[in-house]
Amino acid sequence: MAGIKDIAKKTGLSLATVSRVFNNSPLVSPKTREKVFKAAREMDYQPNMMAAALRSGKSKIIGVIVPEVNNPFFSSIINGIELQLRHFGYNIIIAQSHDSTEDEAKALESFVQLKADGILMSLAKETTDFSYIQSVMKKEIPMVFFDRVPELDPINSVVLNDFIGAHMATQHLLDQGCRNLIHIAGDQHLSIFKQRKEGFLKALKEHHLPITKDTILELTWDMIRDTVAIKNLLLRHPEVDGFFTYGDEGCLYLMNVLKPLKVDIPSQIKLMGFGNTDFSGLVDPKISTVDQKCNEMGLLAAEMLMKNLKRNHIVFTQEVLSPQLVLRESTQEG
């Protein structure tokens, strides 16, 4: 099997120069880098990453923890993270918490044991005790949180302005003539869903619209139970003309709940989602939503982590992205 000495001999470069190429040194010119990589491909050379990690004290691994990879929102963020980290020669290992505090803690501990150079993380829905997160932070492993962040200070984080996004979404429904709105709320353990609810309520208060115990509703995700609950809600309040849901997946689910109730969207009831996930523009009717800027969030989170790794000490930064409305058929007739 070819080794680094063989590549040096083939290219006529010094062993130190070839080594710098595989260690992603900025001191190597693009021409030299390509010459080494070409020789490595021809000789079927595979660099020993573990040996390199032992020599440099860097694993070149970044741990990424998300609630679930099959969620379109998180898969888009992971794509942004990977695009950014690839340029710095880092590999990512993805762990799913499945919204479980226990699984999240295990994933964090695994990354500590693997000696990951840094960790990117979005909080599990269950998590309310942040002590194990604080214990990892005390080890001075750079961590950046995105979207769902713990209520700790200071932390590195990249988030969307969820309050403003929800306010904009609700204002759009009001601009479309809706006056009797319901908010399908997300889990209130998470700050993002609290802020979306508050943004919704703020818009209603600004327009002096009534807020009752039925104004905020949480789904059970049991189709039969939720269909009965929505049917009873509409019987109590036939004047309801719009729903703002905490996320696009909730909006799509609500569309399926309303279908057997023979509710026409958007002429009878208008629906507004949140997230701008891929499927929101593919369903019928297409879902009006708030662009959560997933890809940009992933890129910024990875960039923030890289800046801390380059500094060799942690500087705490918070990035807040501005939301943008994406208007489609679920709120607009014709």
ZADRENMI-143072 format. One record per residue: residue in one letter; x, y, z of N, C-alpha, C, CB in turn. Coordinates in steps of 0.1 Angstrom, whole numbers, padded with zeros to 4 digits, always signed. Glycine has a CB too. Layout:
<sites>
AXYZXYZXYZXYZ...
</sites>
This chain:
<sites>
M+0009-0012+0000+0000+0000+0000+0009+0012+0000-0010+0000+0012A+0005+0022-0009+0013+0034-0010+0012+0043+0003+0008+0043-0022G+0023+0049+0006+0024+0058+0018+0028+0072+0014+0033+0052+0028I+0029+0081+0024+0032+0095+0021+0046+0097+0015+0031+0102+0035K+0055+0087+0019+0069+0088+0013+0068+0085-0002+0078+0078+0020D+0060+0076-0006+0058+0072-0020+0053+0084-0028+0049+0060-0022I+0043+0091-0022+0037+0103-0029+0048+0114-0031+0025+0108-0022A+0056+0116-0020+0067+0126-0021+0077+0123-0032+0074+0127-0007K+0080+0110-0033+0089+0105-0044+0083+0107-0057+0093+0090-0042K+0070+0104-0059+0064+0105-0072+0062+0119-0076+0050+0098-0071T+0060+0128-0067+0057+0142-0071+0070+0151-0071+0047+0148-0061G+0081+0145-0065+0093+0153-0064+0092+0164-0053+0096+0159-0077L+0082+0163-0044+0081+0173-0033+0087+0167-0020+0066+0176-0031S+0089+0176-0011+0094+0171+0002+0083+0164+0010+0100+0183+0010L+0088+0156+0019+0078+0149+0028+0070+0159+0036+0086+0139+0038A+0077+0170+0040+0070+0180+0048+0059+0187+0040+0080+0191+0053T+0061+0190+0027+0051+0196+0019+0039+0187+0017+0057+0200+0005V+0042+0174+0014+0031+0165+0012+0023+0164+0025+0036+0151+0008S+0029+0164+0036+0023+0163+0049+0014+0175+0051+0033+0162+0060R+0019+0187+0047+0011+0199+0049-0002+0198+0040+0019+0211+0045V-0001+0192+0029-0013+0191+0020-0024+0183+0027-0009+0184+0007F-0020+0172+0033-0030+0163+0039-0035+0169+0053-0024+0149+0041N-0028+0178+0058-0032+0185+0070-0039+0198+0068-0020+0187+0080N-0042+0200+0055-0050+0213+0051-0043+0226+0055-0064+0212+0056S-0029+0226+0053-0022+0238+0057-0024+0249+0047-0007+0235+0058P-0026+0261+0051-0028+0273+0042-0015+0277+0035-0034+0284+0049L-0004+0271+0039+0009+0274+0034+0011+0268+0020+0020+0270+0043V+0002+0259+0016+0004+0251+0004-0004+0258-0008+0000+0236+0005S+0002+0259-0019-0005+0265-0031-0015+0256-0037+0005+0270-0042P-0026+0261-0043-0036+0252-0049-0029+0243-0060-0046+0261-0056K-0019+0248-0067-0013+0239-0077-0006+0227-0071-0002+0248-0085T+0002+0230-0060+0008+0219-0053-0002+0209-0046+0018+0225-0042R-0012+0215-0041-0023+0207-0035-0029+0197-0045-0034+0215-0028E-0032+0202-0057-0038+0194-0067-0028+0183-0072-0043+0202-0079K-0015+0187-0073-0005+0177-0077-0004+0166-0067+0009+0185-0078V-0004+0168-0054-0004+0158-0044-0016+0149-0045-0002+0164-0030F-0028+0156-0046-0041+0148-0046-0041+0139-0059-0053+0158-0046K-0036+0144-0070-0036+0136-0082-0028+0124-0081-0031+0145-0094A-0016+0126-0075-0007+0114-0072-0014+0104-0062+0007+0119-0067A-0020+0110-0052-0027+0101-0042-0038+0093-0049-0033+0110-0031R-0045+0099-0058-0056+0091-0065-0050+0080-0074-0065+0101-0074E-0039+0084-0081-0033+0074-0090-0027+0062-0082-0022+0081-0098M-0022+0065-0070-0016+0055-0062-0026+0048-0052-0004+0061-0054D-0038+0053-0052-0049+0048-0043-0045+0049-0028-0052+0033-0046Y-0039+0061-0025-0035+0064-0012-0046+0069-0003-0024+0075-0012Q-0048+0063+0009-0058+0067+0018-0051+0072+0031-0068+0055+0022P-0052+0085+0034-0045+0091+0046-0051+0084+0059-0047+0106+0046N-0042+0082+0068-0045+0077+0081-0050+0088+0090-0033+0069+0087M-0063+0090+0090-0069+0101+0098-0066+0101+0113-0084+0102+0095M-0067+0088+0118-0065+0087+0132-0050+0090+0136-0068+0072+0137A-0041+0086+0128-0027+0089+0131-0024+0104+0130-0017+0082+0121A-0031+0110+0120-0030+0125+0118-0035+0132+0131-0037+0130+0106A-0046+0127+0136-0053+0133+0147-0044+0132+0159-0067+0126+0150L-0037+0120+0161-0029+0119+0173-0017+0128+0172-0024+0104+0173R-0012+0130+0160+0000+0139+0158-0004+0154+0161+0006+0138+0144S-0015+0158+0156-0019+0172+0157-0027+0175+0170-0028+0176+0145G-0032+0165+0176-0041+0167+0188-0055+0171+0184-0035+0178+0197K-0058+0171+0171-0071+0174+0166-0077+0162+0159-0070+0186+0156S-0090+0160+0162-0097+0148+0156-0102+0151+0142-0108+0143+0165K-0103+0164+0139-0110+0168+0126-0124+0163+0125-0101+0163+0114I-0130+0161+0137-0144+0156+0137-0153+0166+0144-0145+0142+0144I-0164+0169+0138-0174+0178+0145-0187+0170+0147-0177+0191+0136G-0191+0170+0159-0203+0163+0163-0216+0172+0160-0203+0158+0177V-0226+0166+0154-0238+0174+0151-0250+0166+0158-0240+0176+0136I-0257+0173+0166-0269+0166+0173-0281+0173+0169-0267+0167+0188V-0291+0166+0163-0304+0171+0159-0315+0162+0164-0305+0173+0143P-0327+0167+0166-0338+0159+0170-0341+0147+0161-0350+0167+0172E-0341+0150+0148-0343+0139+0138-0338+0143+0124-0358+0135+0137V-0331+0134+0118-0325+0138+0105-0335+0137+0093-0313+0128+0101N-0347+0130+0095-0356+0129+0085-0366+0141+0085-0364+0116+0086N-0364+0150+0094-0372+0163+0094-0365+0172+0083-0372+0170+0108P-0373+0176+0073-0367+0184+0062-0360+0197+0067-0378+0189+0053F-0364+0203+0078-0358+0215+0083-0343+0211+0088-0366+0220+0095F-0342+0200+0096-0329+0197+0101-0320+0191+0090-0330+0187+0112S-0326+0184+0080-0317+0179+0069-0311+0191+0061-0325+0169+0060S-0319+0201+0059-0314+0213+0052-0303+0220+0060-0325+0223+0049I-0304+0221+0073-0294+0227+0082-0281+0219+0081-0299+0228+0096I-0283+0205+0082-0271+0196+0081-0264+0199+0068-0275+0182+0082N-0271+0201+0057-0265+0203+0044-0257+0216+0044-0276+0205+0033G-0262+0226+0051-0254+0239+0052-0242+0237+0060-0263+0249+0058I-0243+0229+0071-0232+0227+0080-0221+0219+0072-0236+0218+0092E-0225+0209+0065-0215+0201+0058-0208+0209+0047-0222+0188+0052L-0215+0217+0040-0209+0225+0029-0198+0234+0035-0220+0234+0022Q-0201+0240+0047-0191+0249+0053-0179+0241+0058-0198+0257+0064L-0181+0230+0066-0170+0223+0072-0161+0216+0062-0176+0214+0082R-0167+0212+0051-0159+0205+0041-0147+0214+0037-0168+0202+0029H-0149+0227+0036-0138+0236+0031-0127+0237+0041-0144+0250+0029F-0130+0233+0054-0120+0234+0064-0114+0220+0067-0125+0239+0077G-0117+0210+0059-0112+0196+0061-0117+0189+0073-0097+0197+0063Y-0129+0192+0077-0135+0185+0089-0146+0176+0084-0142+0196+0098N-0147+0165+0092-0158+0155+0089-0168+0157+0100-0152+0140+0089I-0181+0154+0097-0191+0155+0107-0197+0141+0110-0203+0164+0102I-0200+0139+0123-0208+0127+0127-0221+0132+0133-0200+0119+0138I-0232+0126+0127-0245+0131+0131-0252+0121+0141-0254+0133+0119A-0257+0127+0152-0265+0119+0161-0279+0125+0163-0257+0119+0175Q-0288+0116+0165-0302+0120+0166-0306+0118+0181-0312+0112+0157S-0313+0129+0186-0318+0128+0200-0332+0122+0201-0318+0141+0207H-0339+0122+0189-0353+0117+0189-0361+0125+0199-0354+0102+0191D-0357+0137+0202-0363+0146+0211-0363+0141+0225-0378+0149+0207S-0354+0132+0228-0352+0126+0241-0340+0132+0248-0350+0110+0240T-0342+0136+0261-0331+0142+0269-0320+0131+0271-0336+0147+0282E-0325+0119+0274-0315+0108+0276-0306+0105+0264-0322+0095+0280D-0312+0104+0252-0305+0102+0240-0296+0114+0237-0314+0099+0228E-0300+0126+0240-0292+0138+0237-0280+0137+0246-0300+0150+0240A-0281+0134+0259-0270+0133+0268-0260+0123+0264-0275+0131+0283K-0265+0111+0259-0256+0100+0255-0248+0105+0243-0264+0088+0251A-0255+0112+0233-0248+0117+0221-0237+0127+0225-0258+0123+0212L-0240+0136+0234-0230+0145+0239-0218+0138+0245-0236+0155+0249E-0221+0128+0253-0210+0121+0260-0202+0113+0250-0216+0111+0270S-0208+0108+0239-0201+0100+0229-0191+0110+0222-0211+0094+0219F-0196+0122+0219-0187+0131+0212-0175+0136+0221-0195+0144+0207V-0178+0137+0234-0167+0140+0243-0156+0128+0243-0172+0142+0257Q-0161+0116+0243-0153+0104+0243-0145+0103+0230-0161+0091+0245L-0151+0107+0219-0145+0107+0206-0135+0118+0204-0155+0108+0195K-0134+0127+0214-0126+0139+0213-0129+0148+0201-0111+0135+0213A-0142+0150+0199-0146+0158+0188-0141+0172+0190-0162+0159+0187D-0136+0179+0179-0131+0192+0181-0141+0203+0184-0124+0196+0168G-0154+0200+0181-0165+0209+0184-0178+0202+0182-0164+0222+0175I-0189+0209+0187-0202+0203+0187-0212+0213+0182-0206+0197+0201L-0221+0209+0173-0232+0218+0168-0245+0211+0173-0231+0220+0153M-0254+0218+0178-0265+0211+0185-0278+0219+0184-0261+0208+0199S-0289+0212+0182-0303+0217+0184-0310+0209+0194-0310+0217+0170L-0315+0216+0204-0320+0210+0216-0332+0200+0214-0325+0221+0226A-0332+0189+0222-0343+0180+0222-0356+0186+0228-0340+0167+0229K-0367+0182+0224-0380+0188+0229-0382+0186+0244-0392+0182+0221E-0377+0174+0249-0379+0171+0263-0370+0179+0272-0376+0156+0264T-0359+0184+0267-0349+0189+0276-0352+0202+0283-0336+0191+0268T-0353+0202+0296-0355+0214+0304-0344+0216+0314-0368+0212+0312D-0336+0205+0317-0324+0206+0326-0312+0206+0318-0324+0193+0336F-0304+0217+0319-0293+0219+0310-0279+0216+0317-0292+0233+0305S-0280+0209+0328-0268+0206+0336-0257+0198+0328-0271+0199+0349Y-0262+0188+0321-0252+0180+0314-0246+0188+0302-0258+0167+0309I-0253+0197+0296-0248+0206+0286-0237+0215+0292-0259+0214+0279Q-0240+0220+0304-0231+0229+0311-0218+0222+0314-0237+0235+0323S-0219+0209+0318-0207+0201+0321-0198+0199+0309-0211+0187+0327V-0204+0198+0297-0196+0197+0285-0189+0210+0282-0204+0192+0273M-0197+0221+0284-0192+0234+0281-0180+0238+0290-0203+0245+0283K-0180+0232+0302-0169+0235+0312-0156+0228+0307-0173+0230+0325K-0157+0218+0298-0145+0212+0293-0139+0220+0282-0149+0198+0288E-0145+0231+0279-0141+0241+0269-0140+0235+0255-0127+0246+0273I-0150+0226+0253-0152+0221+0239-0161+0231+0232-0159+0207+0239P-0157+0237+0221-0165+0247+0215-0179+0241+0210-0158+0253+0202M-0190+0248+0214-0203+0244+0211-0211+0256+0205-0210+0238+0223V-0218+0253+0194-0227+0263+0189-0241+0256+0188-0223+0267+0174F-0251+0263+0193-0265+0259+0192-0272+0266+0181-0272+0261+0206F-0281+0258+0175-0289+0264+0164-0304+0261+0165-0284+0260+0150D-0312+0270+0161-0327+0269+0162-0332+0267+0176-0331+0257+0153R-0331+0255+0181-0336+0253+0195-0324+0254+0204-0343+0239+0196V-0324+0264+0213-0313+0267+0221-0316+0266+0236-0307+0281+0218P-0307+0262+0244-0309+0262+0259-0310+0276+0264-0299+0253+0266E-0317+0278+0275-0318+0291+0282-0306+0292+0291-0332+0292+0290L-0295+0294+0285-0282+0296+0292-0275+0308+0287-0273+0283+0291D-0267+0314+0296-0260+0326+0291-0246+0326+0298-0268+0339+0295P-0235+0327+0290-0235+0329+0276-0234+0316+0268-0223+0338+0272I-0239+0317+0255-0237+0305+0246-0235+0311+0232-0250+0296+0246N-0230+0303+0223-0229+0306+0209-0242+0300+0203-0216+0300+0202S-0249+0309+0195-0261+0304+0189-0264+0311+0176-0273+0306+0199V-0272+0304+0167-0277+0310+0155-0292+0306+0155-0270+0304+0142V-0300+0316+0155-0315+0314+0156-0322+0324+0146-0320+0317+0170L-0334+0321+0144-0343+0330+0136-0351+0338+0146-0353+0322+0127N-0355+0350+0142-0363+0358+0151-0377+0353+0150-0363+0374+0147D-0380+0343+0158-0393+0336+0157-0405+0345+0161-0393+0324+0167F-0403+0354+0170-0414+0363+0174-0418+0372+0162-0409+0372+0186I-0408+0378+0156-0411+0386+0144-0417+0378+0133-0399+0393+0139G-0412+0366+0131-0417+0357+0120-0432+0354+0122-0409+0344+0119A-0436+0350+0135-0449+0347+0138-0458+0360+0137-0450+0342+0152H-0453+0371+0141-0461+0384+0140-0464+0387+0125-0453+0395+0147M-0453+0385+0117-0455+0387+0102-0465+0378+0096-0442+0386+0095A-0465+0365+0100-0474+0355+0095-0488+0358+0099-0470+0341+0100T-0490+0362+0112-0504+0366+0117-0509+0378+0110-0503+0367+0132Q-0500+0388+0108-0504+0401+0101-0508+0398+0087-0492+0411+0102H-0501+0388+0080-0506+0385+0067-0520+0379+0067-0496+0375+0061L-0523+0370+0076-0537+0365+0077-0547+0376+0079-0538+0354+0088L-0543+0386+0088-0552+0397+0091-0554+0406+0078-0546+0406+0102D-0543+0408+0071-0543+0415+0058-0552+0409+0048-0529+0417+0053Q-0553+0395+0049-0562+0388+0040-0577+0388+0044-0557+0373+0039G-0580+0395+0055-0593+0396+0059-0597+0387+0071-0602+0393+0048C-0588+0379+0076-0591+0370+0087-0593+0379+0100-0580+0359+0089R-0603+0375+0108-0605+0382+0121-0607+0372+0132-0617+0392+0119N-0608+0360+0129-0611+0350+0139-0600+0338+0138-0625+0344+0138L-0589+0341+0144-0577+0332+0142-0575+0323+0153-0565+0341+0139I-0569+0311+0150-0565+0301+0159-0550+0298+0157-0574+0288+0158H-0543+0297+0168-0529+0293+0167-0527+0278+0171-0520+0302+0175I-0522+0270+0162-0518+0256+0166-0504+0257+0172-0518+0246+0154A-0502+0256+0185-0490+0259+0192-0481+0246+0192-0492+0264+0206G-0468+0249+0192-0458+0238+0194-0455+0236+0209-0445+0241+0187D-0447+0227+0212-0443+0224+0226-0438+0236+0233-0434+0212+0227Q-0444+0241+0244-0440+0253+0250-0428+0252+0259-0452+0258+0259H-0422+0240+0260-0409+0238+0266-0398+0245+0258-0406+0223+0268L-0401+0246+0245-0390+0252+0236-0393+0267+0234-0390+0244+0223S-0382+0274+0235-0383+0289+0234-0388+0293+0220-0370+0296+0237I-0385+0286+0210-0389+0290+0196-0404+0290+0195-0383+0281+0186F-0411+0280+0201-0425+0279+0200-0432+0288+0210-0430+0264+0203K-0426+0291+0221-0431+0302+0230-0431+0315+0222-0422+0303+0243Q-0420+0318+0215-0419+0331+0208-0429+0332+0197-0405+0333+0203R-0431+0321+0190-0441+0321+0179-0455+0324+0184-0441+0308+0171K-0458+0318+0196-0471+0320+0202-0473+0335+0206-0474+0311+0214E-0462+0340+0212-0462+0354+0216-0464+0364+0205-0450+0357+0224G-0457+0361+0193-0458+0369+0182-0472+0369+0176-0448+0364+0171F-0478+0358+0176-0492+0356+0172-0502+0365+0181-0497+0341+0172L-0500+0363+0194-0509+0370+0203-0507+0385+0202-0506+0365+0218K-0494+0389+0200-0491+0404+0199-0499+0410+0187-0476+0406+0197A-0499+0403+0176-0506+0408+0164-0521+0409+0167-0504+0399+0152L-0527+0399+0174-0541+0400+0177-0544+0412+0186-0546+0387+0184K-0536+0414+0196-0538+0425+0206-0537+0438+0199-0528+0424+0217E-0528+0439+0189-0526+0452+0182-0539+0456+0174-0514+0451+0173H-0546+0445+0170-0559+0447+0162-0571+0446+0171-0560+0437+0151H-0569+0446+0184-0580+0445+0194-0590+0434+0191-0587+0459+0194L-0584+0422+0188-0592+0410+0185-0593+0402+0197-0586+0402+0173P-0605+0395+0199-0607+0387+0211-0597+0375+0212-0621+0382+0211I-0593+0372+0224-0584+0361+0227-0591+0352+0238-0570+0365+0232T-0595+0340+0234-0602+0331+0244-0594+0319+0247-0616+0327+0238K-0600+0310+0255-0593+0297+0258-0591+0289+0246-0600+0290+0269D-0599+0291+0235-0599+0283+0223-0589+0289+0213-0612+0282+0217T-0583+0301+0216-0575+0308+0206-0562+0300+0204-0572+0322+0210I-0557+0293+0214-0545+0285+0213-0548+0271+0215-0534+0290+0224L-0543+0262+0205-0547+0248+0205-0534+0240+0203-0557+0245+0194E-0532+0229+0210-0521+0220+0207-0527+0207+0202-0513+0217+0220L-0520+0202+0192-0524+0189+0186-0519+0177+0194-0520+0188+0171T-0527+0166+0193-0522+0154+0199-0515+0145+0190-0534+0146+0205W-0516+0147+0177-0510+0139+0166-0517+0125+0165-0495+0137+0168D-0529+0124+0171-0538+0113+0169-0549+0118+0160-0544+0107+0183M-0549+0113+0147-0557+0119+0137-0572+0119+0141-0556+0111+0124I-0577+0108+0147-0591+0107+0151-0594+0117+0162-0594+0092+0156R-0586+0118+0172-0588+0127+0183-0587+0141+0178-0578+0125+0194D-0577+0144+0170-0576+0158+0165-0587+0162+0156-0562+0160+0158T-0592+0153+0148-0603+0156+0139-0615+0160+0147-0606+0144+0129V-0618+0152+0158-0629+0155+0166-0627+0168+0173-0631+0143+0177A-0615+0171+0178-0612+0183+0185-0614+0196+0176-0598+0184+0191I-0610+0195+0164-0611+0206+0154-0626+0207+0150-0602+0203+0141K-0633+0196+0148-0647+0197+0144-0655+0204+0156-0652+0182+0142N-0652+0200+0168-0659+0206+0179-0656+0221+0181-0656+0199+0192L-0643+0224+0178-0639+0238+0178-0646+0246+0168-0623+0239+0176L-0648+0241+0156-0655+0248+0145-0670+0249+0148-0652+0242+0132L-0675+0239+0155-0689+0240+0159-0692+0251+0169-0694+0226+0164R-0682+0252+0179-0683+0263+0189-0680+0276+0183-0673+0260+0200H-0671+0276+0173-0667+0289+0167-0668+0288+0151-0653+0293+0172P-0680+0288+0146-0681+0287+0131-0675+0299+0124-0695+0286+0127E-0672+0310+0132-0666+0322+0126-0651+0321+0123-0668+0334+0135V-0645+0310+0128-0630+0308+0126-0627+0309+0111-0625+0295+0132D-0617+0317+0107-0614+0319+0093-0599+0317+0090-0619+0333+0088G-0591+0314+0100-0577+0312+0097-0570+0305+0109-0571+0325+0095F-0559+0297+0105-0551+0291+0114-0536+0295+0111-0552+0275+0114F-0529+0298+0122-0514+0299+0121-0508+0288+0129-0509+0313+0126T-0501+0279+0122-0495+0267+0129-0480+0270+0132-0497+0255+0120Y-0475+0263+0142-0462+0265+0147-0451+0261+0137-0459+0257+0160G-0455+0252+0127-0446+0247+0117-0453+0241+0105-0436+0236+0123D-0446+0240+0094-0452+0234+0082-0457+0220+0083-0442+0235+0070E-0450+0212+0091-0456+0198+0093-0469+0199+0101-0445+0190+0102G-0471+0208+0110-0483+0210+0117-0494+0215+0107-0482+0219+0128C-0490+0223+0098-0500+0229+0088-0504+0218+0079-0493+0240+0080L-0495+0210+0074-0499+0199+0065-0508+0189+0072-0486+0191+0060Y-0505+0186+0085-0513+0177+0093-0527+0183+0094-0507+0174+0107L-0528+0196+0097-0541+0203+0099-0549+0202+0086-0539+0217+0103M-0542+0204+0074-0549+0203+0062-0556+0189+0060-0540+0205+0050N-0549+0178+0065-0555+0165+0064-0566+0163+0074-0544+0155+0066V-0566+0170+0085-0576+0170+0095-0589+0177+0090-0572+0176+0109L-0587+0188+0083-0598+0196+0078-0605+0190+0065-0593+0210+0074K-0597+0181+0058-0603+0176+0046-0616+0168+0048-0592+0166+0040P-0617+0158+0057-0630+0151+0059-0641+0160+0064-0628+0140+0068L-0637+0172+0070-0647+0181+0075-0652+0190+0064-0641+0190+0086K-0648+0188+0051-0652+0195+0039-0650+0210+0040-0667+0192+0037V-0639+0214+0046-0635+0228+0047-0627+0232+0035-0627+0231+0060D-0631+0242+0028-0624+0247+0017-0613+0257+0021-0633+0253+0006I-0600+0253+0016-0589+0262+0018-0585+0268+0005-0577+0254+0025P-0584+0281+0004-0584+0291+0015-0597+0299+0016-0573+0301+0012S-0608+0296+0008-0620+0304+0007-0627+0305+0021-0629+0300-0004Q-0628+0293+0028-0634+0293+0041-0624+0295+0052-0641+0279+0043I-0613+0288+0052-0603+0290+0062-0589+0291+0055-0604+0278+0072K-0581+0300+0060-0568+0302+0054-0558+0296+0064-0565+0317+0052L-0547+0290+0059-0537+0283+0067-0523+0290+0065-0537+0268+0064M-0516+0291+0075-0503+0297+0075-0493+0288+0083-0502+0312+0080G-0482+0284+0076-0472+0275+0083-0460+0283+0087-0468+0264+0074F-0450+0276+0090-0437+0282+0095-0426+0272+0091-0437+0285+0110G-0416+0277+0084-0404+0269+0081-0400+0269+0067-0407+0255+0085N-0409+0270+0058-0406+0269+0043-0398+0256+0040-0398+0281+0039T-0403+0245+0045-0397+0232+0042-0401+0228+0028-0402+0221+0052D-0393+0219+0022-0394+0216+0008-0409+0212+0004-0385+0204+0005F-0415+0204+0012-0429+0199+0009-0439+0210+0008-0433+0188+0018S-0437+0222+0015-0447+0232+0016-0451+0238+0003-0442+0243+0025G-0442+0237-0007-0445+0242-0020-0450+0231-0030-0433+0249-0026L-0451+0219-0025-0455+0207-0033-0469+0202-0031-0445+0196-0031V-0474+0205-0019-0488+0200-0016-0499+0208-0023-0490+0199-0001D-0511+0204-0022-0522+0211-0028-0533+0213-0017-0528+0202-0039P-0535+0226-0013-0529+0238-0019-0515+0240-0013-0538+0250-0016K-0507+0247-0020-0493+0250-0016-0494+0259-0003-0485+0258-0027I-0485+0257+0006-0486+0263+0020-0479+0276+0020-0481+0254+0030S-0486+0287+0024-0480+0300+0028-0472+0297+0041-0490+0311+0029T-0460+0303+0042-0452+0300+0053-0442+0311+0056-0444+0287+0050V-0433+0309+0066-0422+0318+0069-0409+0311+0066-0423+0323+0084D-0401+0317+0058-0388+0311+0055-0379+0311+0067-0381+0318+0043Q-0375+0300+0072-0367+0298+0084-0352+0299+0080-0370+0286+0091K-0348+0299+0067-0335+0301+0063-0326+0290+0069-0329+0315+0067C-0330+0277+0066-0323+0266+0072-0309+0265+0067-0330+0253+0068N-0307+0266+0054-0293+0264+0049-0284+0275+0054-0293+0265+0033E-0289+0287+0055-0280+0298+0060-0277+0296+0075-0288+0312+0058M-0287+0291+0082-0285+0288+0096-0274+0278+0098-0298+0283+0103G-0274+0267+0090-0263+0257+0091-0250+0263+0088-0267+0246+0082L-0249+0271+0077-0236+0277+0073-0231+0286+0084-0238+0285+0060L-0239+0294+0090-0235+0304+0100-0231+0297+0113-0246+0314+0103A-0238+0286+0116-0234+0279+0128-0221+0272+0127-0245+0268+0131A-0218+0266+0115-0205+0260+0112-0194+0271+0112-0206+0252+0099E-0197+0282+0106-0187+0293+0105-0184+0298+0119-0192+0304+0096M-0194+0299+0127-0191+0304+0141-0182+0294+0149-0205+0306+0149L-0185+0281+0147-0177+0271+0153-0162+0272+0148-0183+0257+0151M-0161+0273+0135-0147+0274+0130-0139+0286+0135-0148+0275+0115K-0146+0297+0137-0139+0309+0142-0134+0306+0156-0149+0321+0142N-0142+0300+0164-0137+0296+0178-0126+0286+0178-0149+0291+0186L-0126+0277+0168-0115+0267+0167-0102+0273+0163-0119+0256+0158K-0103+0283+0154-0091+0290+0150-0085+0299+0161-0095+0299+0138R-0094+0304+0169-0089+0313+0180-0082+0305+0191-0101+0321+0186N-0086+0292+0192-0082+0284+0204-0087+0288+0217-0067+0283+0204H-0097+0297+0217-0105+0301+0229-0119+0305+0224-0097+0313+0237I-0128+0304+0233-0142+0306+0230-0146+0321+0232-0151+0297+0238V-0152+0327+0221-0158+0340+0221-0173+0338+0218-0152+0350+0211F-0181+0342+0227-0196+0339+0226-0203+0350+0217-0202+0339+0240T-0210+0344+0208-0217+0353+0198-0231+0347+0195-0209+0353+0184Q-0240+0356+0193-0254+0353+0190-0258+0359+0176-0264+0357+0201E-0262+0350+0167-0266+0355+0154-0282+0353+0153-0259+0347+0142V-0289+0364+0149-0303+0363+0148-0307+0366+0134-0311+0373+0158L-0313+0356+0127-0316+0358+0113-0330+0364+0112-0316+0344+0105S-0332+0372+0101-0345+0378+0099-0354+0369+0090-0343+0392+0092P-0367+0367+0095-0376+0359+0087-0381+0366+0075-0387+0354+0096Q-0387+0358+0066-0393+0363+0054-0405+0355+0050-0382+0363+0042L-0416+0362+0046-0428+0355+0042-0427+0349+0029-0440+0365+0043V-0432+0337+0027-0434+0330+0014-0448+0327+0012-0425+0317+0013L-0455+0335+0003-0469+0335+0002-0474+0326-0009-0475+0349+0000R-0483+0317-0006-0488+0307-0016-0503+0306-0015-0481+0293-0014E-0508+0294-0020-0523+0293-0022-0531+0291-0009-0525+0281-0030S-0525+0286+0002-0533+0284+0014-0538+0296+0021-0524+0276+0024T-0533+0308+0017-0538+0320+0022-0543+0330+0011-0527+0327+0030Q-0541+0326-0001-0545+0336-0012-0554+0329-0022-0532+0341-0019E-0565+0334-0025-0575+0329-0034-0571+0334-0048-0589+0333-0031G-0574+0325-0058-0572+0329-0072-0558+0327-0077-0576+0343-0074
</sites>
